[in-house]
Amino acid sequence: MVVLIVKLRVKPGSEEECKRLMRTMEEHTRREPGCLMYIAHQSTEDPTQFALYEQYKDQAAFEIHGKSSYFAEYVVNGLNKYVVNRERMLYQPVS
């Protein structure tokens, strides 16, 4: 299993558009055969801060996700326009 946690801050005023893009990504990503979980979160203390929690069956499923047409559309050419900073960390389960 591959787990990705992404923390990001977006430009003030772009929160609603970012939530729309994240909801759309959730819809598409959850249909991927290798996606086990994909949830976007917004901070209760700072509305410009978001976190994504993603689980994929394996590395191959994770790589397929990153190469999808909707990833390019809604993240690379969408969400990234609003991101001020991002922290991305990959994890695996502790056995």
C-alpha angles and dihedrals in degrees: 000000000000120000123194123191117188123186117190142171120211133200113278110260094030096083097104093048090047091051090051091051092047093049090051091050090050091054093051098038096049088060092059111109092226097047113103097173139357120175130165119207134192122208117252089210102045118024091202092064122086136172131200122204114196133177124189130186092237144335092280091057090048091052093047089054092054092051096050121120092234091053088056092046102043103028111024096035097024122029095028090067089068102038116112096179137353137196116197123187130178120210139180127202118272107243 
